C-alpha cells in the first residue's frame, strides 16, 4: 500500500506542479500587465469571491463529504447504485449551484457591498475610490459563472480520484491558467480596461475545465443524467456531512475573504499585496499539502469502511511525515527568500521594487503558517473519512473567531501585514486543535517513528535556512541585478538549500523505511 500511496502522491504532485508553474506564469503576466494598482485590486477581488464559494460547493466541504460516501457505495454497492448516487448528487447540487450563480450574477452589486464594504462606502459617499465598487460589480457578473463550471468539475474530479484516476483531476486546473495567460497576453492589451479581459479568461477557463473531464467519466460509465433527488439516501448523508463541513474545511478561505473585506478599507494595493504573497504560499501548499490530502482521503475512507484501525492510523502517520518532509523546508525557504522570489517572479512592467518589498512583508507573515496549513489538509481527512464533520467545524469556528479578533488587534499597527499574520496564527491554532482532537479520541497519535522523523526534519531544515540566510544578499542588491542574474542566483540558492537539506537528512539517519505505511 505504501508504494501505491507514494506513486499516487507523485502523480498528483507532478500534475499539480505543472498547474502551479503555469499559475506562477499567469501571475507574472498579470503583475506585468496591472502591477498592484486599483485595477489589480478589483480583479483579484472579483476572482476571489467565486473561488471562495468554490471551496464551499466544490473542492472543500462538498469534496470532503462526497468522497467517503462515494467510496462506501463503490465498496459495498453495485455499479447501478453508484450511477444512481452520481445522478442524484449532480442533479441536486446542480440546481443549488445554478440558483446561487444566478443570484451572484444578478446581485453582483450586493455581493460587492458585502465583501468590499470599504469600496461601497466610498461609492456611497461619492469618494475618490468609488469607481472600484462599480468595476468590481461588473467584473463579478463575468467571473461568477466560474462557480457553476468548477463545482461540476470538482465533483467529477472527486469521482475520478475515488476510482484511482488522480492524474486527470490534478491536471485539469492547467486549463484555467492557460486561459488566463492567453487573455492577459492577447485579449487584455487590446481592451480599454485590461481587467475585463482577465475576467473573460476566468469564464473561459472554467468552461474548458468543465468539458475536459467528460470523456474520462464516460470511460468509467459514470457520465449519467442528473436528476433532482433531495431525499436520496446518499444525498441525505452527503448534505448531513457537508453542512457542518462548510465551516470546518473552508475556515482558511473564510479568513482570506474576511481579510479581503478589511483590506478594502486600506490604501490601494493592499489586496494585491495579499494576493501575490498568497499565490506564492499556495504553490508549496498545493504541490505537497493538497496533493497528499487528495491521495489519502479515499484510502482513509476505505480503511474506515474495512474497520482497519491500524491501517487508518498508519496512513495518517504517512501523510503527516510526508507533509513535514516537504512542508518544513518549504516554509523556511519561503521565509528566507521571500523578497528574492517576488523580485524574480513579478518585478517587471507595473510591478516595481516598492511592490516587491510590500508584498514581501505580507509573504513573511503568511509563511509562518505554511506548515500548519499543510497539516490541516492531512489531519482534517482523519475526521471526514470517518464521516465526522461536526468535530472539525467546532475547531474551525474557534479558529475563525481567533482570526477575527487578531485582525482587529493587528490591523491598526501592521495594516495588511497584520491581516496576513492573523490568518497564519489562526491556521496554527486550527492545526493544533485538529491534532488534539484526533489524539483525545484515540483515532490517531503520531508514532514514535514520526516523532523522531520530525526532529530530523527540523534539524535539516534549520541547517538549510542558516545556509540560505548566509548566502542571500539584501533586497537592494537583488534590485540592482538584471532579471537573468537574479534568476540564476535564486536558482542556485534553491539548489544549494535543497542539497544541504538532503545531506543533513541522510546524516541524521532518514531512510526509505520512514516513508512506508501498512
Phi, psi and omega in degrees: 000324181298323179293320179295318178297315181296318179297316178296320178297320179293321179298311180297317180296320181295314178294320179294324179301316178301314181295316183291322177297315177295328176296320176293320176300317177303313181292326176298315181295319179293319179298320178294324183284317189235347180065224181233038182271195184297317181297320178295316178305314184292317180296316180297325176297310182294334178278330184286325184299305178296330178291325175297312179295331175302321180295330180280310187272343189234263194291338185267263187298316181299313183300316182292331178275326186284317186300313178298321179291318177299319179296320179297316178296320181294321184282324189247346184251183179268174177298320180296323178296318180294317178297320179295322177298315181297318178298317181292316182292315182295322179290317181289311177299319184300316180293318180297313181294325177298315179295317179297319180296316178298318178297318180296319181290312183288328181252035184300328179295321179292318178298317178296321178298322182289315188257352174235054188302325179298318179291323179297319179296322176297317180293319181296324182262011180055044182277176182292342180258015184299329182297336179296320180296316181294317181293319179298320179297320179292313182297324180298327178298330181272321185275337186298323177300344175304327179301318182296312181297313189285337178295314178289325177298316181293321178296316178298319179297321179295321177297313181297321178296320179298328178266014175081011179265069187287329187297321185297307183292329179287331181276336186307319181300344178304324185292327176295316180296319179297317180296319180289322177297315179299317179296319181290328183274323189241335181263307184301318181299341180263009181244149179296328177240096184303330182296334176294322177297321179293321178298320176296323177298322177298315179300312182296319180297320177296318179297315181296317178299319180300317184282334189297324188274353181306310183299326182287324174293322180297322180296328179272003183060038181240015175270094190249165178275122181296148175212145178290125182207067184300330184257010173301136183306320179293320178295319178300315180295318181295314181289331175295319178285327189284323186302309176291331181291342177305325178273314188300310187274342185254016185299320181294325179290323176298319178297317179296321180293321177296321175300318180298317179298315180293323181294338178293344177271348183271179183295157177306135180108339184300313180296321180293318179299317178295323180295308184296321179290322177296324180297320177292326177294321183292337182298300178292329180297316179286323184291322185247304186297304183292325179297314180294318179297321179300322184283320189277336183301310177299324180292316178298319179298318180296318182288332174291316178298321180281358181057041178260090183295315181297318179295322178298310181296322180295320179294319176299316180300317179298316180298317179298315180297321182293318180287334173290317180302317183268324188285320184294311176295326177297318179296312181294320178297321179294321180292317184284322186251027183301308182291316176302321179296315179296323180297313183291319186281320192242344187282088176192160179061238183277000184251105185255190184295328177298317179293324177299312181296319181293313179293329179297325180293318178288330178294321176301316181293313178299318187301332179302330183263004186302313181297322178295318179300321179293318180295325177301318181297333181265324182285322181301318177301338176298333175271313186294327178296334178266010180059035175249101178253352183284321182296311178299333182292324177297317179294322179297319179294318178300314180295322181294316178297319178299320178298317180296318179295315179295323176302313181296326181282319190268341186293328184286314178280333189244351180064224182296333177295323176297325177295317179295318180295321178298320178297316180297315182293322178292328175295319177298318178298316181297316179298318179297319179294319178298316180296317180297319180297318178296320179293315183296325180273005180057034176273315180203132169227139180305135179287168177299324179298319180291324177300312178295320179299320179298316179299320180294319179296319180297316178299314181294320180295317179295322176297317178297314180297321178297318179296315181294322178297323180287324184282318191283130178280181180289163181300326180301324178290319177299323181292327181285332180290152173288168180299318180297314180297317179297318181295317180294319178296315181298316178299318179297318179294320179296316178295319179296319179295317179296320179296315179300315181299314180296318181296315181295322176301316178295320181294326181271000170101018176287129183228174182301327182298338180291346182253013181266151174226176182292000000 
